Amino acid sequence: MILLHLFQDPAFFLAVIAGFAVMAGLFAIPIRGGTGQHAGAGPGAVLVWQLSAALEAERAART
């Protein structure tokens, strides 16, 4: 009976609809772009491998 009461409660349906809306929003928003950059990264964005290569070249130039 408790479970039936939950299904009949209007607040339960609002919670379920809100949960589906949140999940749909999370799946719709891209967290990362296809190139490994954060979504919406501009043209000046640096990838990790580019930064690592630049730091390694800087270390090699000092020695």
mmJSON file of the N, C-alpha and C atoms, coordinates in Angstrom:
{"data_MODEL":{"atom_site":{
"group_PDB":["ATOM","ATOM","ATOM","ATOM","ATOM","ATOM","ATOM","ATOM","ATOM","ATOM","ATOM","ATOM","ATOM","ATOM","ATOM","ATOM","ATOM","ATOM","ATOM","ATOM","ATOM","ATOM","ATOM","ATOM","ATOM","ATOM","ATOM","ATOM","ATOM","ATOM","ATOM","ATOM","ATOM","ATOM","ATOM","ATOM","ATOM","ATOM","ATOM","ATOM","ATOM","ATOM","ATOM","ATOM","ATOM","ATOM","ATOM","ATOM","ATOM","ATOM","ATOM","ATOM","ATOM","ATOM","ATOM","ATOM","ATOM","ATOM","ATOM","ATOM","ATOM","ATOM","ATOM","ATOM","ATOM","ATOM","ATOM","ATOM","ATOM","ATOM","ATOM","ATOM","ATOM","ATOM","ATOM","ATOM","ATOM","ATOM","ATOM","ATOM","ATOM","ATOM","ATOM","ATOM","ATOM","ATOM","ATOM","ATOM","ATOM","ATOM","ATOM","ATOM","ATOM","ATOM","ATOM","ATOM","ATOM","ATOM","ATOM","ATOM","ATOM","ATOM","ATOM","ATOM","ATOM","ATOM","ATOM","ATOM","ATOM","ATOM","ATOM","ATOM","ATOM","ATOM","ATOM","ATOM","ATOM","ATOM","ATOM","ATOM","ATOM","ATOM","ATOM","ATOM","ATOM","ATOM","ATOM","ATOM","ATOM","ATOM","ATOM","ATOM","ATOM","ATOM","ATOM","ATOM","ATOM","ATOM","ATOM","ATOM","ATOM","ATOM","ATOM","ATOM","ATOM","ATOM","ATOM","ATOM","ATOM","ATOM","ATOM","ATOM","ATOM","ATOM","ATOM","ATOM","ATOM","ATOM","ATOM","ATOM","ATOM","ATOM","ATOM","ATOM","ATOM","ATOM","ATOM","ATOM","ATOM","ATOM","ATOM","ATOM","ATOM","ATOM","ATOM","ATOM","ATOM","ATOM","ATOM","ATOM","ATOM","ATOM","ATOM","ATOM","ATOM","ATOM","ATOM","ATOM","ATOM"],
"id":[1,2,3,4,5,6,7,8,9,10,11,12,13,14,15,16,17,18,19,20,21,22,23,24,25,26,27,28,29,30,31,32,33,34,35,36,37,38,39,40,41,42,43,44,45,46,47,48,49,50,51,52,53,54,55,56,57,58,59,60,61,62,63,64,65,66,67,68,69,70,71,72,73,74,75,76,77,78,79,80,81,82,83,84,85,86,87,88,89,90,91,92,93,94,95,96,97,98,99,100,101,102,103,104,105,106,107,108,109,110,111,112,113,114,115,116,117,118,119,120,121,122,123,124,125,126,127,128,129,130,131,132,133,134,135,136,137,138,139,140,141,142,143,144,145,146,147,148,149,150,151,152,153,154,155,156,157,158,159,160,161,162,163,164,165,166,167,168,169,170,171,172,173,174,175,176,177,178,179,180,181,182,183,184,185,186,187,188,189],
"type_symbol":["N","C","C","N","C","C","N","C","C","N","C","C","N","C","C","N","C","C","N","C","C","N","C","C","N","C","C","N","C","C","N","C","C","N","C","C","N","C","C","N","C","C","N","C","C","N","C","C","N","C","C","N","C","C","N","C","C","N","C","C","N","C","C","N","C","C","N","C","C","N","C","C","N","C","C","N","C","C","N","C","C","N","C","C","N","C","C","N","C","C","N","C","C","N","C","C","N","C","C","N","C","C","N","C","C","N","C","C","N","C","C","N","C","C","N","C","C","N","C","C","N","C","C","N","C","C","N","C","C","N","C","C","N","C","C","N","C","C","N","C","C","N","C","C","N","C","C","N","C","C","N","C","C","N","C","C","N","C","C","N","C","C","N","C","C","N","C","C","N","C","C","N","C","C","N","C","C","N","C","C","N","C","C","N","C","C","N","C","C"],
"label_atom_id":["N","CA","C","N","CA","C","N","CA","C","N","CA","C","N","CA","C","N","CA","C","N","CA","C","N","CA","C","N","CA","C","N","CA","C","N","CA","C","N","CA","C","N","CA","C","N","CA","C","N","CA","C","N","CA","C","N","CA","C","N","CA","C","N","CA","C","N","CA","C","N","CA","C","N","CA","C","N","CA","C","N","CA","C","N","CA","C","N","CA","C","N","CA","C","N","CA","C","N","CA","C","N","CA","C","N","CA","C","N","CA","C","N","CA","C","N","CA","C","N","CA","C","N","CA","C","N","CA","C","N","CA","C","N","CA","C","N","CA","C","N","CA","C","N","CA","C","N","CA","C","N","CA","C","N","CA","C","N","CA","C","N","CA","C","N","CA","C","N","CA","C","N","CA","C","N","CA","C","N","CA","C","N","CA","C","N","CA","C","N","CA","C","N","CA","C","N","CA","C","N","CA","C","N","CA","C","N","CA","C","N","CA","C","N","CA","C","N","CA","C"],
"label_alt_id":[null,null,null,null,null,null,null,null,null,null,null,null,null,null,null,null,null,null,null,null,null,null,null,null,null,null,null,null,null,null,null,null,null,null,null,null,null,null,null,null,null,null,null,null,null,null,null,null,null,null,null,null,null,null,null,null,null,null,null,null,null,null,null,null,null,null,null,null,null,null,null,null,null,null,null,null,null,null,null,null,null,null,null,null,null,null,null,null,null,null,null,null,null,null,null,null,null,null,null,null,null,null,null,null,null,null,null,null,null,null,null,null,null,null,null,null,null,null,null,null,null,null,null,null,null,null,null,null,null,null,null,null,null,null,null,null,null,null,null,null,null,null,null,null,null,null,null,null,null,null,null,null,null,null,null,null,null,null,null,null,null,null,null,null,null,null,null,null,null,null,null,null,null,null,null,null,null,null,null,null,null,null,null,null,null,null,null,null,null],
"label_comp_id":["MET","MET","MET","ILE","ILE","ILE","LEU","LEU","LEU","LEU","LEU","LEU","HIS","HIS","HIS","LEU","LEU","LEU","PHE","PHE","PHE","GLN","GLN","GLN","ASP","ASP","ASP","PRO","PRO","PRO","ALA","ALA","ALA","PHE","PHE","PHE","PHE","PHE","PHE","LEU","LEU","LEU","ALA","ALA","ALA","VAL","VAL","VAL","ILE","ILE","ILE","ALA","ALA","ALA","GLY","GLY","GLY","PHE","PHE","PHE","ALA","ALA","ALA","VAL","VAL","VAL","MET","MET","MET","ALA","ALA","ALA","GLY","GLY","GLY","LEU","LEU","LEU","PHE","PHE","PHE","ALA","ALA","ALA","ILE","ILE","ILE","PRO","PRO","PRO","ILE","ILE","ILE","ARG","ARG","ARG","GLY","GLY","GLY","GLY","GLY","GLY","THR","THR","THR","GLY","GLY","GLY","GLN","GLN","GLN","HIS","HIS","HIS","ALA","ALA","ALA","GLY","GLY","GLY","ALA","ALA","ALA","GLY","GLY","GLY","PRO","PRO","PRO","GLY","GLY","GLY","ALA","ALA","ALA","VAL","VAL","VAL","LEU","LEU","LEU","VAL","VAL","VAL","TRP","TRP","TRP","GLN","GLN","GLN","LEU","LEU","LEU","SER","SER","SER","ALA","ALA","ALA","ALA","ALA","ALA","LEU","LEU","LEU","GLU","GLU","GLU","ALA","ALA","ALA","GLU","GLU","GLU","ARG","ARG","ARG","ALA","ALA","ALA","ALA","ALA","ALA","ARG","ARG","ARG","THR","THR","THR"],
"label_asym_id":["A","A","A","A","A","A","A","A","A","A","A","A","A","A","A","A","A","A","A","A","A","A","A","A","A","A","A","A","A","A","A","A","A","A","A","A","A","A","A","A","A","A","A","A","A","A","A","A","A","A","A","A","A","A","A","A","A","A","A","A","A","A","A","A","A","A","A","A","A","A","A","A","A","A","A","A","A","A","A","A","A","A","A","A","A","A","A","A","A","A","A","A","A","A","A","A","A","A","A","A","A","A","A","A","A","A","A","A","A","A","A","A","A","A","A","A","A","A","A","A","A","A","A","A","A","A","A","A","A","A","A","A","A","A","A","A","A","A","A","A","A","A","A","A","A","A","A","A","A","A","A","A","A","A","A","A","A","A","A","A","A","A","A","A","A","A","A","A","A","A","A","A","A","A","A","A","A","A","A","A","A","A","A","A","A","A","A","A","A"],
"label_entity_id":["1","1","1","1","1","1","1","1","1","1","1","1","1","1","1","1","1","1","1","1","1","1","1","1","1","1","1","1","1","1","1","1","1","1","1","1","1","1","1","1","1","1","1","1","1","1","1","1","1","1","1","1","1","1","1","1","1","1","1","1","1","1","1","1","1","1","1","1","1","1","1","1","1","1","1","1","1","1","1","1","1","1","1","1","1","1","1","1","1","1","1","1","1","1","1","1","1","1","1","1","1","1","1","1","1","1","1","1","1","1","1","1","1","1","1","1","1","1","1","1","1","1","1","1","1","1","1","1","1","1","1","1","1","1","1","1","1","1","1","1","1","1","1","1","1","1","1","1","1","1","1","1","1","1","1","1","1","1","1","1","1","1","1","1","1","1","1","1","1","1","1","1","1","1","1","1","1","1","1","1","1","1","1","1","1","1","1","1","1"],
"label_seq_id":[1,1,1,2,2,2,3,3,3,4,4,4,5,5,5,6,6,6,7,7,7,8,8,8,9,9,9,10,10,10,11,11,11,12,12,12,13,13,13,14,14,14,15,15,15,16,16,16,17,17,17,18,18,18,19,19,19,20,20,20,21,21,21,22,22,22,23,23,23,24,24,24,25,25,25,26,26,26,27,27,27,28,28,28,29,29,29,30,30,30,31,31,31,32,32,32,33,33,33,34,34,34,35,35,35,36,36,36,37,37,37,38,38,38,39,39,39,40,40,40,41,41,41,42,42,42,43,43,43,44,44,44,45,45,45,46,46,46,47,47,47,48,48,48,49,49,49,50,50,50,51,51,51,52,52,52,53,53,53,54,54,54,55,55,55,56,56,56,57,57,57,58,58,58,59,59,59,60,60,60,61,61,61,62,62,62,63,63,63],
"pdbx_PDB_ins_code":[null,null,null,null,null,null,null,null,null,null,null,null,null,null,null,null,null,null,null,null,null,null,null,null,null,null,null,null,null,null,null,null,null,null,null,null,null,null,null,null,null,null,null,null,null,null,null,null,null,null,null,null,null,null,null,null,null,null,null,null,null,null,null,null,null,null,null,null,null,null,null,null,null,null,null,null,null,null,null,null,null,null,null,null,null,null,null,null,null,null,null,null,null,null,null,null,null,null,null,null,null,null,null,null,null,null,null,null,null,null,null,null,null,null,null,null,null,null,null,null,null,null,null,null,null,null,null,null,null,null,null,null,null,null,null,null,null,null,null,null,null,null,null,null,null,null,null,null,null,null,null,null,null,null,null,null,null,null,null,null,null,null,null,null,null,null,null,null,null,null,null,null,null,null,null,null,null,null,null,null,null,null,null,null,null,null,null,null,null],
"Cartn_x":[0.812,0.0,0.857,2.023,2.886,3.352,3.723,4.184,3.062,1.855,0.711,0.45,0.599,0.405,1.454,2.683,3.72,3.359,2.821,2.454,1.256,0.406,-0.771,-0.494,0.647,0.988,1.443,0.843,1.246,2.694,3.192,4.587,5.539,5.146,5.982,6.123,5.015,5.07,5.909,5.803,6.636,8.111,8.424,9.809,10.321,9.486,9.887,10.099,9.195,9.333,10.579,10.826,12.027,13.285,13.248,14.396,14.678,13.623,13.811,14.332,13.854,14.323,15.8,16.203,17.619,18.476,18.05,18.826,18.905,17.802,17.82,18.753,18.749,19.653,21.104,21.407,22.793,23.27,22.397,22.791,22.873,22.144,22.12,23.301,23.847,24.948,26.268,27.034,28.333,29.32,29.948,30.919,32.284,32.608,33.868,33.6,34.425,34.331,34.956,34.875,35.425,36.937,37.592,39.049,39.697,38.929,39.48,39.531,39.128,39.082,37.745,37.696,36.412,35.466,34.205,33.213,33.219,33.224,33.227,34.611,35.658,37.018,37.279,37.853,38.092,39.291,39.617,40.718,42.08,42.203,43.488,43.667,42.779,42.854,44.068,44.71,45.908,45.565,45.948,45.746,46.867,46.647,47.638,48.924,48.822,50.044,50.826,50.155,50.853,51.586,50.948,51.574,52.753,52.596,53.69,54.879,54.615,55.703,56.416,55.675,56.292,57.146,56.668,57.453,58.701,58.583,59.741,60.773,60.324,61.247,61.929,61.206,61.793,62.844,62.565,63.552,64.786,64.585,65.717,66.556,65.939,66.676,67.531,67.124,67.891,69.123,69.123,70.269,71.239],
"Cartn_y":[-1.197,0.0,1.264,1.174,2.36,2.706,1.69,1.929,2.498,1.991,2.512,3.97,4.292,5.68,6.596,6.12,6.931,7.228,6.238,6.437,7.369,7.42,8.278,9.703,9.934,11.258,12.158,13.326,14.225,14.689,14.821,15.245,14.184,12.921,11.846,11.978,12.263,12.421,13.63,14.711,15.88,15.551,14.758,14.363,13.485,12.58,11.714,12.534,13.454,14.304,15.172,15.725,16.536,15.694,14.468,13.572,13.272,13.001,12.762,14.008,15.175,16.42,16.65,16.358,16.517,15.539,14.298,13.299,13.659,14.118,14.52,15.706,16.635,17.777,17.364,16.423,15.968,15.248,14.493,13.792,14.733,15.832,16.755,17.716,18.013,18.978,18.247,18.64,17.983,18.427,17.485,17.818,18.05,17.295,17.48,17.449,18.177,18.153,16.879,16.661,15.461,15.433,16.562,16.61,16.504,16.221,16.098,17.414,18.488,19.78,19.902,20.803,21.074,21.636,21.307,21.802,23.318,23.899,25.35,25.956,25.126,25.663,26.491,27.621,28.545,28.155,28.98,28.655,28.679,29.326,29.376,28.279,27.304,26.229,25.353,24.919,24.089,22.693,21.693,20.316,19.903,18.849,18.389,17.99,17.302,16.868,18.063,19.115,20.31,20.987,21.076,21.685,20.847,19.528,18.642,18.77,18.835,18.971,20.308,21.37,22.686,22.714,22.114,22.069,21.219,20.117,19.247,19.962,20.692,21.448,22.552,23.168,24.215,23.631,22.457,21.796,21.406,20.901,20.483,21.687,22.833,24.028,24.568,24.36,24.858,24.015,22.76,21.888,21.822],
"Cartn_z":[0.0,0.0,0.0,0.634,0.671,-0.741,-1.503,-2.873,-3.732,-3.562,-4.309,-3.942,-2.678,-2.249,-2.896,-3.03,-3.678,-5.129,-5.818,-7.224,-7.378,-6.383,-6.466,-5.995,-5.403,-4.884,-6.038,-6.224,-7.317,-7.201,-5.991,-5.814,-6.35,-6.256,-6.787,-8.296,-8.968,-10.421,-10.806,-10.044,-10.321,-10.135,-9.124,-8.892,-10.03,-10.513,-11.626,-12.892,-13.176,-14.361,-14.242,-13.062,-12.855,-13.026,-12.542,-12.71,-14.169,-14.939,-16.37,-17.077,-16.679,-17.294,-16.998,-15.78,-15.422,-16.212,-16.302,-17.049,-18.527,-19.109,-20.516,-20.717,-19.782,-19.881,-19.787,-18.897,-18.768,-20.022,-20.655,-21.871,-23.065,-23.033,-24.165,-24.153,-22.979,-22.878,-23.096,-24.1,-24.294,-23.217,-22.576,-21.537,-22.174,-23.189,-23.901,-25.399,-26.115,-27.566,-28.104,-29.382,-29.987,-30.029,-29.788,-29.859,-28.49,-27.459,-26.123,-25.374,-26.018,-25.347,-24.633,-23.675,-23.039,-24.086,-23.966,-24.917,-24.905,-26.058,-26.167,-26.063,-26.098,-26.036,-27.285,-27.096,-28.204,-29.043,-30.041,-30.944,-30.258,-29.105,-28.413,-27.387,-27.372,-26.384,-26.658,-25.593,-25.71,-25.211,-25.994,-25.572,-24.635,-23.871,-22.903,-23.605,-24.729,-25.405,-25.943,-26.35,-26.823,-25.673,-24.528,-23.361,-22.886,-22.879,-22.467,-23.406,-24.708,-25.681,-25.519,-25.263,-25.078,-23.817,-22.737,-21.505,-21.671,-22.375,-22.621,-23.488,-24.499,-25.35,-24.546,-23.636,-22.793,-21.858,-21.299,-20.435,-21.229,-22.438,-23.274,-23.688,-23.902,-24.317,-23.172,-21.932,-20.784,-20.515,-20.933,-20.636,-21.772],
"occupancy":[1.0,1.0,1.0,1.0,1.0,1.0,1.0,1.0,1.0,1.0,1.0,1.0,1.0,1.0,1.0,1.0,1.0,1.0,1.0,1.0,1.0,1.0,1.0,1.0,1.0,1.0,1.0,1.0,1.0,1.0,1.0,1.0,1.0,1.0,1.0,1.0,1.0,1.0,1.0,1.0,1.0,1.0,1.0,1.0,1.0,1.0,1.0,1.0,1.0,1.0,1.0,1.0,1.0,1.0,1.0,1.0,1.0,1.0,1.0,1.0,1.0,1.0,1.0,1.0,1.0,1.0,1.0,1.0,1.0,1.0,1.0,1.0,1.0,1.0,1.0,1.0,1.0,1.0,1.0,1.0,1.0,1.0,1.0,1.0,1.0,1.0,1.0,1.0,1.0,1.0,1.0,1.0,1.0,1.0,1.0,1.0,1.0,1.0,1.0,1.0,1.0,1.0,1.0,1.0,1.0,1.0,1.0,1.0,1.0,1.0,1.0,1.0,1.0,1.0,1.0,1.0,1.0,1.0,1.0,1.0,1.0,1.0,1.0,1.0,1.0,1.0,1.0,1.0,1.0,1.0,1.0,1.0,1.0,1.0,1.0,1.0,1.0,1.0,1.0,1.0,1.0,1.0,1.0,1.0,1.0,1.0,1.0,1.0,1.0,1.0,1.0,1.0,1.0,1.0,1.0,1.0,1.0,1.0,1.0,1.0,1.0,1.0,1.0,1.0,1.0,1.0,1.0,1.0,1.0,1.0,1.0,1.0,1.0,1.0,1.0,1.0,1.0,1.0,1.0,1.0,1.0,1.0,1.0,1.0,1.0,1.0,1.0,1.0,1.0],
"B_iso_or_equiv":[0.0,0.0,0.0,0.0,0.0,0.0,0.0,0.0,0.0,0.0,0.0,0.0,0.0,0.0,0.0,0.0,0.0,0.0,0.0,0.0,0.0,0.0,0.0,0.0,0.0,0.0,0.0,0.0,0.0,0.0,0.0,0.0,0.0,0.0,0.0,0.0,0.0,0.0,0.0,0.0,0.0,0.0,0.0,0.0,0.0,0.0,0.0,0.0,0.0,0.0,0.0,0.0,0.0,0.0,0.0,0.0,0.0,0.0,0.0,0.0,0.0,0.0,0.0,0.0,0.0,0.0,0.0,0.0,0.0,0.0,0.0,0.0,0.0,0.0,0.0,0.0,0.0,0.0,0.0,0.0,0.0,0.0,0.0,0.0,0.0,0.0,0.0,0.0,0.0,0.0,0.0,0.0,0.0,0.0,0.0,0.0,0.0,0.0,0.0,0.0,0.0,0.0,0.0,0.0,0.0,0.0,0.0,0.0,0.0,0.0,0.0,0.0,0.0,0.0,0.0,0.0,0.0,0.0,0.0,0.0,0.0,0.0,0.0,0.0,0.0,0.0,0.0,0.0,0.0,0.0,0.0,0.0,0.0,0.0,0.0,0.0,0.0,0.0,0.0,0.0,0.0,0.0,0.0,0.0,0.0,0.0,0.0,0.0,0.0,0.0,0.0,0.0,0.0,0.0,0.0,0.0,0.0,0.0,0.0,0.0,0.0,0.0,0.0,0.0,0.0,0.0,0.0,0.0,0.0,0.0,0.0,0.0,0.0,0.0,0.0,0.0,0.0,0.0,0.0,0.0,0.0,0.0,0.0,0.0,0.0,0.0,0.0,0.0,0.0],
"pdbx_formal_charge":[null,null,null,null,null,null,null,null,null,null,null,null,null,null,null,null,null,null,null,null,null,null,null,null,null,null,null,null,null,null,null,null,null,null,null,null,null,null,null,null,null,null,null,null,null,null,null,null,null,null,null,null,null,null,null,null,null,null,null,null,null,null,null,null,null,null,null,null,null,null,null,null,null,null,null,null,null,null,null,null,null,null,null,null,null,null,null,null,null,null,null,null,null,null,null,null,null,null,null,null,null,null,null,null,null,null,null,null,null,null,null,null,null,null,null,null,null,null,null,null,null,null,null,null,null,null,null,null,null,null,null,null,null,null,null,null,null,null,null,null,null,null,null,null,null,null,null,null,null,null,null,null,null,null,null,null,null,null,null,null,null,null,null,null,null,null,null,null,null,null,null,null,null,null,null,null,null,null,null,null,null,null,null,null,null,null,null,null,null],
"auth_seq_id":[1,1,1,2,2,2,3,3,3,4,4,4,5,5,5,6,6,6,7,7,7,8,8,8,9,9,9,10,10,10,11,11,11,12,12,12,13,13,13,14,14,14,15,15,15,16,16,16,17,17,17,18,18,18,19,19,19,20,20,20,21,21,21,22,22,22,23,23,23,24,24,24,25,25,25,26,26,26,27,27,27,28,28,28,29,29,29,30,30,30,31,31,31,32,32,32,33,33,33,34,34,34,35,35,35,36,36,36,37,37,37,38,38,38,39,39,39,40,40,40,41,41,41,42,42,42,43,43,43,44,44,44,45,45,45,46,46,46,47,47,47,48,48,48,49,49,49,50,50,50,51,51,51,52,52,52,53,53,53,54,54,54,55,55,55,56,56,56,57,57,57,58,58,58,59,59,59,60,60,60,61,61,61,62,62,62,63,63,63],
"auth_comp_id":["MET","MET","MET","ILE","ILE","ILE","LEU","LEU","LEU","LEU","LEU","LEU","HIS","HIS","HIS","LEU","LEU","LEU","PHE","PHE","PHE","GLN","GLN","GLN","ASP","ASP","ASP","PRO","PRO","PRO","ALA","ALA","ALA","PHE","PHE","PHE","PHE","PHE","PHE","LEU","LEU","LEU","ALA","ALA","ALA","VAL","VAL","VAL","ILE","ILE","ILE","ALA","ALA","ALA","GLY","GLY","GLY","PHE","PHE","PHE","ALA","ALA","ALA","VAL","VAL","VAL","MET","MET","MET","ALA","ALA","ALA","GLY","GLY","GLY","LEU","LEU","LEU","PHE","PHE","PHE","ALA","ALA","ALA","ILE","ILE","ILE","PRO","PRO","PRO","ILE","ILE","ILE","ARG","ARG","ARG","GLY","GLY","GLY","GLY","GLY","GLY","THR","THR","THR","GLY","GLY","GLY","GLN","GLN","GLN","HIS","HIS","HIS","ALA","ALA","ALA","GLY","GLY","GLY","ALA","ALA","ALA","GLY","GLY","GLY","PRO","PRO","PRO","GLY","GLY","GLY","ALA","ALA","ALA","VAL","VAL","VAL","LEU","LEU","LEU","VAL","VAL","VAL","TRP","TRP","TRP","GLN","GLN","GLN","LEU","LEU","LEU","SER","SER","SER","ALA","ALA","ALA","ALA","ALA","ALA","LEU","LEU","LEU","GLU","GLU","GLU","ALA","ALA","ALA","GLU","GLU","GLU","ARG","ARG","ARG","ALA","ALA","ALA","ALA","ALA","ALA","ARG","ARG","ARG","THR","THR","THR"],
"auth_asym_id":["A","A","A","A","A","A","A","A","A","A","A","A","A","A","A","A","A","A","A","A","A","A","A","A","A","A","A","A","A","A","A","A","A","A","A","A","A","A","A","A","A","A","A","A","A","A","A","A","A","A","A","A","A","A","A","A","A","A","A","A","A","A","A","A","A","A","A","A","A","A","A","A","A","A","A","A","A","A","A","A","A","A","A","A","A","A","A","A","A","A","A","A","A","A","A","A","A","A","A","A","A","A","A","A","A","A","A","A","A","A","A","A","A","A","A","A","A","A","A","A","A","A","A","A","A","A","A","A","A","A","A","A","A","A","A","A","A","A","A","A","A","A","A","A","A","A","A","A","A","A","A","A","A","A","A","A","A","A","A","A","A","A","A","A","A","A","A","A","A","A","A","A","A","A","A","A","A","A","A","A","A","A","A","A","A","A","A","A","A"],
"auth_atom_id":["N","CA","C","N","CA","C","N","CA","C","N","CA","C","N","CA","C","N","CA","C","N","CA","C","N","CA","C","N","CA","C","N","CA","C","N","CA","C","N","CA","C","N","CA","C","N","CA","C","N","CA","C","N","CA","C","N","CA","C","N","CA","C","N","CA","C","N","CA","C","N","CA","C","N","CA","C","N","CA","C","N","CA","C","N","CA","C","N","CA","C","N","CA","C","N","CA","C","N","CA","C","N","CA","C","N","CA","C","N","CA","C","N","CA","C","N","CA","C","N","CA","C","N","CA","C","N","CA","C","N","CA","C","N","CA","C","N","CA","C","N","CA","C","N","CA","C","N","CA","C","N","CA","C","N","CA","C","N","CA","C","N","CA","C","N","CA","C","N","CA","C","N","CA","C","N","CA","C","N","CA","C","N","CA","C","N","CA","C","N","CA","C","N","CA","C","N","CA","C","N","CA","C","N","CA","C","N","CA","C","N","CA","C","N","CA","C","N","CA","C"],
"pdbx_PDB_model_num":[1,1,1,1,1,1,1,1,1,1,1,1,1,1,1,1,1,1,1,1,1,1,1,1,1,1,1,1,1,1,1,1,1,1,1,1,1,1,1,1,1,1,1,1,1,1,1,1,1,1,1,1,1,1,1,1,1,1,1,1,1,1,1,1,1,1,1,1,1,1,1,1,1,1,1,1,1,1,1,1,1,1,1,1,1,1,1,1,1,1,1,1,1,1,1,1,1,1,1,1,1,1,1,1,1,1,1,1,1,1,1,1,1,1,1,1,1,1,1,1,1,1,1,1,1,1,1,1,1,1,1,1,1,1,1,1,1,1,1,1,1,1,1,1,1,1,1,1,1,1,1,1,1,1,1,1,1,1,1,1,1,1,1,1,1,1,1,1,1,1,1,1,1,1,1,1,1,1,1,1,1,1,1,1,1,1,1,1,1]
}}}
